[in-house]
Structures are given as C-alpha cells and as structure tokens.
Amino acid sequence: MAGPIRSLPPPTKKRKVQADSGTIQSIQKLEADLTRAVATNASLNPLADLLDLALATKTPSQTSKAIYALYRVFVLIIADDKLGLGGDEAAKVVKAWLWDRLNIYVDYLGGLLKDEEKTLRTSALQILLSLQKHLSTSYTKSTPSQPQFHISHFRKIVSYLLLCPPSTRPQENEVLNTNIDPDVLHQFYETWFSVHDDVRWFFLRESATLLNSTSPKTAPTLAANLLAVLERLNTFPTEKAELNSWWVAEIGTRPPKPKKSKKGSADAASSDEDDENDKDGEEDEDDWRKFFDEESAATDGKPKGPSARLHKLTIHQSLHALPSHRAVFTRAWLALLPRLSISEGNGKALAMRALNVMHRGVMPHLTRPVLVMDWVGASVDYGGAVGLLALNALFVLMKEYNLDYPSFYTRLYTFLDRDVLHLKHRARFFRMTELFLSSTHLPSNLLASFIKRLSRLSLTAPPAAIVMVIPFTYNVLKRVSTLVKIFSEAFTKPSYAMEDFLDHTYGTLYDAEANRKIKKEPALAMEVGKRVELFPVEHAQEEDLDDMDLVTAGGDAVGDLWVFA
C-alpha cells in the first residue's frame, strides 16, 4: 500500500524557509528601531547590528531586504544632516562613526555589481547613484550658493564600475573575471551616463584619474571596461543649450558668470567645495583644467568670447561650460588610448573598437583632434584590419583638421597586397579607398599605380572581389581625363555606385547567374535534334549503347544545363 502523499516540503527546505523568514523579520525590526532613533535623536548603535546582518546574508532575498533597509535608514540619517559639514566635537565623533558604517555598506554594494544575481546587481547600482544624489544635496545645504556634487562617493562608484571588485556574498558560481557586467553597463549608460550632464562630466574626469593612477598589471581590464562605456556615447553635447539635464538638481541652477581673463586682474573666486568634498583629489600637475586651459577658445577659427580661463572656473561653472566638457572628454580618451596596446592580449580587438568610433564619436568632440595623431599613426603602421581602420581616422584628420601627413598615399598603397582582396574587411577597404582617391587634385601617375596594382591582384582574387575591382577601376579612370585616351571608346556611362558591388559573395554571384533570364539561346557546336555519335559504334559494346545516348546532343542533358529561366 502506497504511503500518504507528502504535503509539506522536505525538512531541509522547511528549515531554510524558516531561517529566511527569521532573518527578514530581524531586518525589519532593526530598521524600525533605527527609524525611531533618527526621529527622536536617540542612539544609532543598532545600525552596526543591521549592517552586520546584511553582510552575513546568504540568499538573494535576504540580501535584497537588507540593502534596501540600510538604504532607507541612511537616507533618513543624511536628510537629518547627521553626515553634513560642520558641528561640534561630539557631533564629529558621531559623524566619523556613521561614515565608517556608510563606507562599509557602500563597499558591499560595490561588490554586488559583480554578484551572480541580476536583481542584486541592478539594485546595488540604483542605490549607489541614489545615495550620490542625497549626499550631494546634504552638502549643498551648508553652501546654498555653491551646489555640491559629492566627489569622494562618486569616485568610489567609478572604481566599482571599472575595476569590478568581486562580490563578498556567498556565490554558487563564483564570478572570477573583472569585466564590467553587461546588465550593469546597460543600466548605467541608459539611465545616467547618456542622460545626465553632471554624471557624465564627473565620470570622464574620475575615470581618467583612475587610469593614470592604476597600473595595467594590477587592473588588466580597466581600459576595456572604460572603452565599453565610452564607445557607446552618442549624446555628447555640441551646444551649450544641450547642457540641461542634471542628476543632482541643485547643480542645474545657473552659476555666476565667470570673470573675464585679463592680465593683472584678480582670479575668479574659487569655491570651498574642493576643500571639503575633494580632499584627496588629483595632484596639481594632473588637473584637467590646467592641462586644457589653452583650449578654452574655439579651435575652428571662430573668435573667442568673453570667458574665464578654464582653470579659474569653479566646479559649478565648469559643469555649465561646454569647453570644460570637451576638456574632460579629451583627457579621458588621451588616457585610454595608450592603454589599448595592439601587441598585447586583446589589444588588437580593443584598438579596432576604438577606431570604429574615432572619426564620428571621438574626434568631433576633442579640444584638439590632432592630439590623437600619434596613436592613430602607430595603428596605421601596424597594418592589417587595424591599419585599415586607422587610415580612415588619419584621412579625417587630414581633411577636417588640416593634419599634414605627406606619406598618406604611400601608406595606403602598401595595403594593396595579395591578402587585401581576401579579407572580410575588403568592402570597407574599397569604400574608404574610393573616398581617398576621389580628389581631383591627385596626380595621374598615382592613380595609375593604384589601378595597375589592383588589376594584378584581381588575377588571383575571388569572384566577389573582382566584382568590386571592375567598377572601382572604371570610376577612378573616369576621374583623370588624360587616361581616357587609351580607350577606343569614350566613357559615356555614368559612374557606378560602388555600394551595388561591395556586398557580393560567391553565393550571390552564382544565384544571379542561375536565375538570369536568357533572351537568346547560347550557340552550340552541334545541331540540336540530330543524333551525333561521339564514338564509333564498332568500338562500343552493344550494352553501352544506352549509356551513349546520355552524352549525345539529341538528348535533353545539354538543353537542361543551358536553360536558366
């Protein structure tokens, strides 16, 4: 006789549910006690108990309840100005203790950005950025005329995003890599980095500082993580009016106008925000404002308006000045590019990613685009697909920013080797080469050398590459008129659209021929309908006569082969 059906969970699961429930109840009780303590100005010692309980949680549900309980408690503490500036000696002792607890909590959240549980990763990032807003608002209360952005807390957020410390919560499948999590990257970019001007400005500034102060050996994925953020950026402001979205609302207030920079005049008044808010900031020689001070004027030939030199601006004024946004953007990229070493590890792939966005997403926003010339030139010398992409960036520097590079076409010619027509990037190569050779000021002997070289390479090229070479050659010849005389007929057909030929493969060529409608039947060397003996009958056996019919023109075999429609 079968036993009764068990309606209760196994004992182990029951004990787990009970333990989970008990932990959550303890979290809720401690949060309630702390909420009353903040309201009545009582002792906040239970905060240490709640923090210890959060650090000891094991299941995602326990951890989620704990970190949100701590978040709500710390928001109350911050709003009550218990972490603000000023106060007597007794208040400073309490503040130091509270700051220690907050720092432990923040470090724990930073580790959760690499937790195996997705909800904990995204929740941790939301809490970190929300605390940034509350801390900044609290500091602004002490200096209402000078809005604050809590730099020391944000610097930690940047390090968590780019250095990716491991989660301290017990993991079933421990995450060993230090690459930024795709969910965290997407959330940070879509919610904050691409939207809020203050978050983007401070991230660019702090990431460059982190790069300059961290060895590649101690943080091998730092450059790749930063590139993953920067390569997505397509909302960089191009006009002052576009600086209109702020994560810390107080920063959105209009700053005082900067004083004009005149010889012998007094410097613009500097704020006390760096003294309290950025005590361990960059060294003087690493200051982004002084490094790019010469570029506060427009670089496109337009007259410079009345503005203070960048290093004379306060943080608040800098956030509302477009040149300062370009300055921190430039400094971040100049710190990143040397770390994308082509000869090491995955440096080649990283360099290609950077070059893919260089001409449209980087150079237009740099204070001086020619600052990337050395790195781009080194990439060209590397050759291959990397050099091909670098050529495009180099050409943009020459065309748009007046870079003098006399050996450009010599370097371009060196790419015409036996492999170029077999590479998967050949379509990109022909697109760029057509652009490079489109100038009407190029000498005819230079164009002829390219045509001659491509013609020779086409002898051993695959069909899909030949389809590109023929219209390309036609278009180049049609642009240098003296060469047309070597042809018996004038070039009356309009130039080919290269895009129609660049994406062909062997398969597409075969399909085009196989599906072509034949207007006129091809000529045959034998008369259809008449039996033609390919071999004398006397040399064939009688049983072979049936097989011989298959190779005669009188059958359907040849006709079937030539019918394409």
C-alpha positions as CSV (number, residue, x, y, z in Angstrom):
1,M,0.0,0.0,0.0
2,A,1.4,3.3,-1.0
3,G,2.2,5.8,1.7
4,P,0.4,9.2,2.1
5,I,1.3,11.9,-0.3
6,R,3.7,14.4,1.4
7,S,2.1,17.9,1.5
8,L,5.0,19.6,3.4
9,P,8.4,20.5,2.0
10,P,11.3,18.4,3.0
11,P,12.8,19.2,6.4
12,T,15.9,20.9,4.9
13,K,13.8,23.2,2.8
14,K,11.5,23.9,5.7
15,R,14.5,24.9,7.9
16,K,15.7,27.2,5.1
17,V,12.4,28.9,4.7
18,Q,12.2,29.4,8.5
19,A,15.7,30.8,8.6
20,D,15.0,33.1,5.7
21,S,11.8,34.4,7.4
22,G,13.6,34.9,10.7
23,T,16.4,36.9,9.1
24,I,13.9,39.1,7.3
25,Q,12.0,39.7,10.5
26,S,15.2,40.8,12.2
27,I,16.0,43.2,9.4
28,Q,12.6,44.7,9.6
29,K,12.8,45.2,13.4
30,L,16.2,46.8,13.3
31,E,15.0,49.2,10.5
32,A,12.0,50.2,12.6
33,D,14.2,50.8,15.7
34,L,16.6,52.9,13.7
35,T,13.8,54.9,12.1
36,R,12.5,55.8,15.6
37,A,16.1,56.6,16.7
38,V,16.7,59.1,13.9
39,A,13.3,60.8,14.6
40,T,13.9,61.1,18.3
41,N,17.7,61.7,18.1
42,A,18.4,58.5,20.1
43,S,21.3,56.1,19.8
44,L,22.1,54.7,16.4
45,N,24.0,51.7,17.7
46,P,21.5,49.3,16.1
47,L,22.9,50.4,12.7
48,A,26.0,48.3,13.4
49,D,23.8,45.3,14.0
50,L,21.8,45.8,10.8
51,L,25.0,46.2,8.8
52,D,26.4,43.0,10.3
53,L,23.2,41.2,9.5
54,A,23.3,42.4,5.9
55,L,26.9,41.3,5.4
56,A,26.0,37.8,6.8
57,T,23.0,37.2,4.5
58,K,23.3,34.3,2.1
59,T,20.2,34.2,-0.1
60,P,19.4,36.9,-2.7
61,S,16.0,37.7,-0.9
62,Q,17.7,38.3,2.4
63,T,20.4,40.4,0.8
64,S,17.9,42.5,-1.1
65,K,15.8,43.1,2.0
66,A,18.9,44.1,4.0
67,I,20.5,46.5,1.5
68,Y,17.2,48.4,0.9
69,A,16.6,48.6,4.7
70,L,20.1,50.1,5.1
71,Y,19.4,52.4,2.2
72,R,16.2,53.8,3.8
73,V,18.0,54.3,7.1
74,F,21.0,56.1,5.6
75,V,18.6,58.4,3.6
76,L,17.0,59.4,6.9
77,I,20.4,59.9,8.5
78,I,21.6,62.0,5.6
79,A,18.4,64.0,5.4
80,D,18.7,64.7,9.2
81,D,22.1,66.3,8.4
82,K,23.9,63.8,10.6
83,L,26.6,63.4,7.9
84,G,26.8,67.1,6.8
85,L,29.6,69.6,7.2
86,G,30.3,71.4,10.5
87,G,29.3,70.6,14.1
88,D,31.0,70.4,17.5
89,E,33.5,67.8,18.6
90,A,30.9,65.4,19.9
91,A,29.0,65.6,16.6
92,K,32.2,65.0,14.6
93,V,32.8,61.8,16.6
94,V,29.3,60.5,15.7
95,K,29.8,61.6,12.1
96,A,33.1,59.6,11.9
97,W,31.4,56.5,13.2
98,L,28.5,56.9,10.8
99,W,30.8,57.5,7.9
100,D,32.7,54.3,8.7
101,R,29.4,52.3,8.6
102,L,28.4,54.0,5.4
103,N,31.7,53.2,3.7
104,I,31.4,49.5,4.7
105,Y,27.9,49.5,3.3
106,V,29.0,51.2,0.1
107,D,31.9,48.8,-0.4
108,Y,29.5,45.9,0.0
109,L,27.2,47.4,-2.7
110,G,30.2,47.9,-5.0
111,G,30.9,44.1,-4.8
112,L,27.3,43.3,-5.5
113,L,27.8,44.9,-9.0
114,K,29.6,41.5,-9.8
115,D,27.1,39.3,-8.0
116,E,25.7,36.3,-9.8
117,E,22.1,37.5,-9.1
118,K,21.0,40.1,-11.7
119,T,18.5,41.8,-9.4
120,L,21.2,42.4,-6.8
121,R,23.5,43.9,-9.4
122,T,21.0,46.4,-10.7
123,S,19.6,47.2,-7.2
124,A,23.1,47.9,-6.0
125,L,23.8,50.4,-8.8
126,Q,20.5,52.2,-8.2
127,I,21.2,52.6,-4.5
128,L,24.8,53.8,-5.1
129,L,23.6,56.5,-7.5
130,S,20.6,57.5,-5.3
131,L,23.0,57.9,-2.4
132,Q,25.1,60.2,-4.6
133,K,22.1,62.5,-5.0
134,H,21.2,62.5,-1.3
135,L,24.8,63.1,-0.2
136,S,25.3,66.0,-2.7
137,T,22.0,67.6,-1.7
138,S,23.0,67.4,2.0
139,Y,26.4,69.1,1.3
140,T,24.7,71.8,-0.7
141,K,22.7,72.8,2.4
142,S,25.9,74.1,4.0
143,T,26.8,76.1,0.9
144,P,23.5,77.1,-0.7
145,S,25.2,79.5,-3.2
146,Q,27.6,76.8,-4.4
147,P,25.8,73.5,-5.3
148,Q,27.9,70.4,-4.5
149,F,28.5,67.0,-6.1
150,H,29.8,64.5,-3.6
151,I,33.0,63.7,-5.3
152,S,34.5,61.2,-2.9
153,H,31.4,59.0,-3.1
154,F,31.2,59.2,-6.9
155,R,34.9,58.3,-7.1
156,K,34.1,55.0,-5.4
157,I,31.2,54.4,-7.9
158,V,33.6,54.9,-10.8
159,S,36.1,52.4,-9.3
160,Y,33.4,49.8,-8.7
161,L,32.3,50.1,-12.3
162,L,35.7,50.0,-13.9
163,L,37.7,47.8,-11.5
164,C,34.8,45.3,-10.7
165,P,35.7,44.0,-7.3
166,P,34.2,40.6,-6.5
167,S,31.0,40.1,-4.5
168,T,31.5,39.2,-0.9
169,R,28.2,37.4,-0.7
170,P,28.4,33.6,-0.9
171,Q,28.2,32.5,-4.5
172,E,27.1,29.2,-6.1
173,N,29.1,30.1,-9.2
174,E,31.8,32.4,-8.3
175,V,32.5,35.2,-10.9
176,L,36.2,35.3,-11.5
177,N,36.5,37.9,-14.3
178,T,36.8,41.6,-13.8
179,N,34.9,42.7,-16.9
180,I,32.0,45.1,-16.4
181,D,28.7,43.2,-16.2
182,P,26.6,43.8,-19.4
183,D,23.4,44.5,-17.3
184,V,25.2,47.0,-15.1
185,L,26.8,48.7,-18.2
186,H,23.5,49.0,-19.9
187,Q,21.7,50.4,-16.9
188,F,24.5,52.9,-16.0
189,Y,24.7,54.1,-19.6
190,E,21.0,54.3,-20.4
191,T,19.9,55.8,-17.0
192,W,22.7,58.1,-16.0
193,F,25.8,58.4,-18.3
194,S,24.0,59.2,-21.5
195,V,21.3,61.4,-19.8
196,H,22.7,63.5,-17.0
197,D,25.4,66.0,-17.8
198,D,26.9,66.1,-14.3
199,V,27.2,62.3,-14.1
200,R,29.0,62.2,-17.5
201,W,31.3,65.1,-16.6
202,F,32.4,63.6,-13.3
203,F,32.7,60.1,-14.7
204,L,35.0,61.3,-17.5
205,R,37.2,63.2,-15.1
206,E,37.4,60.5,-12.5
207,S,38.0,57.7,-15.0
208,A,41.0,59.5,-16.5
209,T,42.4,60.0,-13.0
210,L,41.9,56.3,-12.2
211,L,43.6,55.3,-15.4
212,N,46.6,57.5,-14.7
213,S,47.0,56.2,-11.2
214,T,46.4,52.5,-11.8
215,S,49.0,50.1,-13.3
216,P,47.8,47.9,-16.2
217,K,49.2,44.8,-14.4
218,T,47.0,45.4,-11.3
219,A,43.9,46.2,-13.4
220,P,44.2,44.5,-16.7
221,T,40.6,45.0,-17.7
222,L,40.3,48.7,-16.7
223,A,40.9,50.0,-20.2
224,A,38.4,47.6,-21.7
225,N,35.7,48.5,-19.2
226,L,36.2,52.2,-19.8
227,L,36.1,51.7,-23.6
228,A,32.8,49.7,-23.2
229,V,31.3,52.9,-21.7
230,L,32.8,55.5,-24.0
231,E,32.3,53.7,-27.3
232,R,28.5,53.9,-26.7
233,L,28.4,57.6,-26.1
234,N,26.4,59.3,-28.9
235,T,24.7,62.1,-26.8
236,F,27.7,64.3,-26.1
237,P,26.6,67.9,-26.1
238,T,27.6,70.1,-29.0
239,E,25.9,73.3,-27.9
240,K,25.7,75.0,-24.5
241,A,21.9,74.7,-24.6
242,E,22.2,71.0,-24.6
243,L,23.6,71.1,-21.0
244,N,20.2,70.8,-19.4
245,S,19.9,67.5,-17.6
246,W,21.2,67.1,-14.0
247,W,21.2,64.1,-11.6
248,V,21.8,66.5,-8.7
249,A,19.0,69.0,-9.2
250,E,20.8,71.8,-7.4
251,I,23.6,71.8,-9.9
252,G,21.1,72.8,-12.6
253,T,20.9,76.3,-11.1
254,R,22.6,79.0,-13.2
255,P,26.1,79.7,-11.9
256,P,27.5,83.2,-11.6
257,K,29.2,84.4,-14.8
258,P,32.9,83.8,-14.9
259,K,35.2,86.8,-14.7
260,K,37.0,87.8,-17.9
261,S,40.5,86.7,-18.0
262,K,42.7,89.8,-18.2
263,K,46.4,90.2,-17.4
264,G,46.8,91.6,-13.9
265,S,43.2,91.0,-12.9
266,A,42.2,89.1,-9.8
267,D,41.5,85.4,-10.3
268,A,37.9,84.2,-10.3
269,A,36.7,83.4,-6.8
270,S,37.2,79.7,-6.1
271,S,34.8,77.7,-4.0
272,D,35.4,75.8,-0.8
273,E,33.9,72.6,-2.3
274,D,37.2,71.0,-3.2
275,D,38.5,71.6,0.3
276,E,35.7,69.6,1.9
277,N,34.5,67.4,-1.0
278,D,37.7,66.5,-2.8
279,K,40.4,66.3,-0.1
280,D,42.2,63.5,-1.8
281,G,41.8,64.8,-5.4
282,E,44.3,64.9,-8.2
283,E,47.7,66.4,-7.9
284,D,48.2,69.8,-9.3
285,E,50.0,68.6,-12.5
286,D,47.1,66.2,-13.2
287,D,44.5,68.9,-13.1
288,W,42.3,68.7,-16.2
289,R,41.6,72.4,-16.1
290,K,45.2,73.5,-16.4
291,F,46.0,70.8,-18.9
292,F,43.4,72.0,-21.3
293,D,43.3,75.7,-20.3
294,E,44.7,76.8,-23.7
295,E,41.8,75.2,-25.4
296,S,39.0,77.2,-23.8
297,A,38.8,79.2,-27.0
298,A,37.2,77.6,-30.1
299,T,39.5,75.7,-32.3
300,D,37.6,76.2,-35.6
301,G,38.7,79.8,-36.2
302,K,35.8,81.5,-34.5
303,P,36.5,84.4,-32.3
304,K,36.8,83.7,-28.6
305,G,34.0,85.0,-26.4
306,P,34.5,86.7,-23.1
307,S,35.1,83.8,-20.6
308,A,37.4,82.9,-17.8
309,R,40.2,80.5,-18.3
310,L,39.1,77.0,-17.6
311,H,41.3,76.6,-14.5
312,K,39.7,79.7,-13.0
313,L,36.2,78.2,-13.1
314,T,34.5,76.7,-10.1
315,I,33.1,73.2,-10.4
316,H,29.7,74.6,-10.8
317,Q,30.7,76.9,-13.6
318,S,32.7,74.1,-15.3
319,L,29.6,71.9,-15.4
320,H,27.8,74.7,-17.3
321,A,30.7,75.4,-19.7
322,L,30.8,73.3,-22.9
323,P,34.7,73.7,-23.2
324,S,35.1,72.0,-19.9
325,H,33.0,69.1,-21.0
326,R,35.2,68.8,-24.1
327,A,38.3,69.0,-21.9
328,V,37.4,66.1,-19.6
329,F,36.3,64.1,-22.6
330,T,39.6,64.7,-24.3
331,R,41.6,63.9,-21.2
332,A,39.7,60.6,-20.8
333,W,40.4,59.4,-24.3
334,L,44.1,60.5,-24.2
335,A,44.5,58.5,-21.0
336,L,42.7,55.5,-22.5
337,L,44.3,55.2,-26.0
338,P,47.9,54.4,-24.8
339,R,46.4,51.5,-22.7
340,L,44.9,49.9,-25.9
341,S,48.2,48.2,-26.7
342,I,47.8,46.4,-30.0
343,S,50.6,43.9,-29.4
344,E,49.3,42.7,-26.0
345,G,46.4,40.3,-25.3
346,N,43.1,41.5,-26.7
347,G,44.6,44.9,-27.5
348,K,44.0,44.5,-31.2
349,A,40.3,43.9,-30.8
350,L,40.1,46.9,-28.4
351,A,42.0,49.1,-30.8
352,M,39.6,48.2,-33.6
353,R,36.7,49.1,-31.4
354,A,38.2,52.5,-30.6
355,L,39.0,53.2,-34.3
356,N,35.4,52.3,-35.3
357,V,34.1,55.3,-33.3
358,M,37.1,57.5,-33.7
359,H,36.0,59.6,-36.7
360,R,32.4,60.1,-35.8
361,G,32.2,59.7,-32.0
362,V,35.5,61.0,-30.7
363,M,37.4,63.5,-32.9
364,P,34.5,65.9,-33.3
365,H,34.4,66.4,-29.5
366,L,38.1,66.7,-28.7
367,T,39.6,70.0,-27.8
368,R,42.3,69.4,-30.5
369,P,41.7,66.3,-32.6
370,V,45.4,66.2,-33.7
371,L,46.2,65.1,-30.1
372,V,45.3,61.5,-31.2
373,M,47.6,61.7,-34.2
374,D,50.5,59.7,-32.7
375,W,48.2,56.8,-31.6
376,V,46.4,56.8,-35.0
377,G,49.7,56.8,-36.9
378,A,51.0,53.9,-34.9
379,S,47.9,52.0,-35.6
380,V,48.3,52.6,-39.4
381,D,51.9,51.2,-39.2
382,Y,50.5,48.1,-37.5
383,G,48.8,47.2,-40.8
384,G,46.0,44.7,-41.4
385,A,42.4,45.4,-40.3
386,V,43.7,47.8,-37.6
387,G,45.7,49.8,-40.0
388,L,42.8,49.9,-42.4
389,L,40.5,51.5,-39.8
390,A,43.3,53.8,-38.7
391,L,43.7,55.0,-42.3
392,N,40.1,56.3,-42.1
393,A,40.8,58.2,-38.9
394,L,44.0,59.6,-40.4
395,F,42.2,60.8,-43.5
396,V,39.6,62.6,-41.4
397,L,42.4,64.3,-39.5
398,M,43.9,65.4,-42.8
399,K,40.6,66.5,-44.4
400,E,38.8,68.0,-41.5
401,Y,41.6,69.2,-39.2
402,N,44.4,70.1,-41.6
403,L,46.8,67.5,-40.4
404,D,49.9,67.3,-42.6
405,Y,50.8,63.7,-43.5
406,P,52.6,63.6,-46.8
407,S,53.1,59.8,-46.9
408,F,49.4,59.0,-46.6
409,Y,49.0,57.6,-50.2
410,T,52.3,55.7,-49.8
411,R,50.9,54.1,-46.7
412,L,47.6,53.4,-48.5
413,Y,49.5,51.7,-51.4
414,T,51.2,49.3,-49.0
415,F,47.8,47.9,-48.1
416,L,47.4,46.6,-51.6
417,D,49.0,43.2,-51.0
418,R,47.8,39.7,-52.1
419,D,45.6,39.4,-48.9
420,V,43.6,42.6,-49.2
421,L,41.1,41.1,-51.7
422,H,40.6,38.0,-49.5
423,L,39.9,39.8,-46.2
424,K,36.5,40.1,-44.7
425,H,37.0,43.8,-44.4
426,R,37.6,44.3,-48.2
427,A,34.3,46.1,-48.6
428,R,35.3,48.6,-46.0
429,F,38.7,49.0,-47.7
430,F,37.1,49.8,-51.1
431,R,34.6,52.2,-49.6
432,M,37.5,54.1,-47.9
433,T,39.9,53.9,-50.9
434,E,37.2,55.2,-53.2
435,L,36.9,58.2,-50.9
436,F,40.6,58.6,-50.6
437,L,41.1,58.6,-54.4
438,S,38.1,60.9,-55.1
439,S,40.2,64.1,-55.0
440,T,40.5,65.8,-58.4
441,H,44.0,67.1,-57.4
442,L,45.7,63.7,-57.3
443,P,48.4,63.2,-60.0
444,S,47.5,60.7,-62.7
445,N,50.6,58.6,-62.2
446,L,49.5,58.0,-58.6
447,L,46.0,56.9,-59.7
448,A,47.5,54.7,-62.4
449,S,49.7,52.9,-59.9
450,F,46.7,52.0,-57.8
451,I,44.8,50.8,-60.9
452,K,47.8,48.7,-62.1
453,R,48.3,47.1,-58.7
454,L,44.6,46.3,-58.3
455,S,44.4,44.8,-61.8
456,R,47.3,42.5,-61.0
457,L,45.8,41.4,-57.7
458,S,42.5,40.7,-59.4
459,L,44.1,37.9,-61.3
460,T,44.1,35.7,-58.2
461,A,41.1,37.3,-56.4
462,P,37.8,35.6,-55.7
463,P,34.8,36.5,-57.9
464,A,33.2,38.7,-55.2
465,A,36.3,40.8,-55.0
466,I,36.6,41.1,-58.8
467,V,33.1,42.5,-58.9
468,M,34.4,45.3,-56.7
469,V,37.6,45.9,-58.6
470,I,36.0,46.4,-62.1
471,P,33.6,49.3,-61.2
472,F,36.2,50.8,-58.9
473,T,38.7,50.9,-61.7
474,Y,36.2,52.4,-64.1
475,N,35.3,55.1,-61.6
476,V,39.0,56.0,-61.0
477,L,39.8,56.1,-64.6
478,K,36.8,58.3,-65.4
479,R,38.1,60.9,-62.9
480,V,41.7,61.6,-64.6
481,S,40.7,62.6,-68.1
482,T,44.0,62.2,-69.9
483,L,44.0,58.4,-69.3
484,V,40.7,58.0,-71.2
485,K,42.5,58.4,-74.5
486,I,43.9,55.0,-74.2
487,F,40.5,53.5,-74.7
488,S,38.9,53.3,-78.1
489,E,35.5,54.4,-76.8
490,A,34.7,57.3,-74.5
491,F,33.3,56.6,-71.0
492,T,29.7,57.6,-71.6
493,K,28.1,55.5,-68.8
494,P,27.7,57.4,-65.5
495,S,29.9,56.4,-62.6
496,Y,29.0,53.1,-60.9
497,A,27.5,53.1,-57.5
498,M,30.1,51.1,-55.6
499,E,27.6,50.1,-52.9
500,D,25.9,47.8,-55.6
501,F,29.1,45.7,-55.8
502,L,30.6,45.7,-52.3
503,D,28.4,43.1,-50.7
504,H,28.6,40.3,-53.3
505,T,29.8,36.8,-52.4
506,Y,30.4,33.7,-54.4
507,G,26.9,32.6,-53.5
508,T,25.2,35.8,-54.6
509,L,27.1,35.7,-57.9
510,Y,26.0,32.1,-58.6
511,D,22.4,32.9,-57.7
512,A,22.4,35.9,-60.0
513,E,23.7,33.7,-62.9
514,A,21.4,30.8,-62.2
515,N,18.3,32.9,-62.1
516,R,19.1,35.1,-65.1
517,K,16.6,35.2,-67.9
518,I,18.2,34.2,-71.2
519,K,16.9,36.3,-74.1
520,K,18.9,34.5,-76.7
521,E,19.9,30.8,-76.5
522,P,23.7,30.3,-76.4
523,A,25.3,28.9,-79.6
524,L,26.2,25.2,-79.6
525,A,28.8,23.4,-81.7
526,M,26.3,20.7,-82.7
527,E,22.9,20.6,-84.3
528,V,20.1,20.0,-81.9
529,G,17.8,17.1,-82.8
530,K,20.3,15.2,-84.8
531,R,22.0,12.1,-83.4
532,V,25.7,12.6,-83.2
533,E,27.9,9.6,-82.3
534,L,30.8,10.7,-80.2
535,F,32.4,7.3,-80.5
536,P,32.3,4.9,-83.5
537,V,29.7,2.1,-82.9
538,E,32.2,-0.5,-83.9
539,H,34.3,0.3,-80.9
540,A,31.4,0.1,-78.5
541,Q,29.8,-2.9,-76.9
542,E,26.1,-3.4,-77.5
543,E,25.3,-2.9,-73.8
544,D,27.0,0.5,-73.9
545,L,24.6,2.0,-76.5
546,D,22.1,3.1,-73.9
547,D,24.7,5.0,-71.9
548,M,26.0,6.7,-75.1
549,D,22.6,8.3,-75.5
550,L,23.2,10.3,-72.4
551,V,26.2,12.1,-73.9
552,T,24.6,12.9,-77.3
553,A,23.2,16.2,-78.3
554,G,19.9,14.6,-79.2
555,G,19.0,14.1,-75.6
556,D,17.8,16.7,-73.0
557,A,21.0,16.8,-70.9
558,V,22.7,19.7,-72.7
559,G,19.5,21.6,-73.1
560,D,18.7,21.3,-69.4
561,L,22.1,22.7,-68.5
562,W,21.6,25.8,-70.6
563,V,18.1,26.6,-69.6
564,F,18.3,29.2,-66.9
565,A,14.8,30.7,-67.0
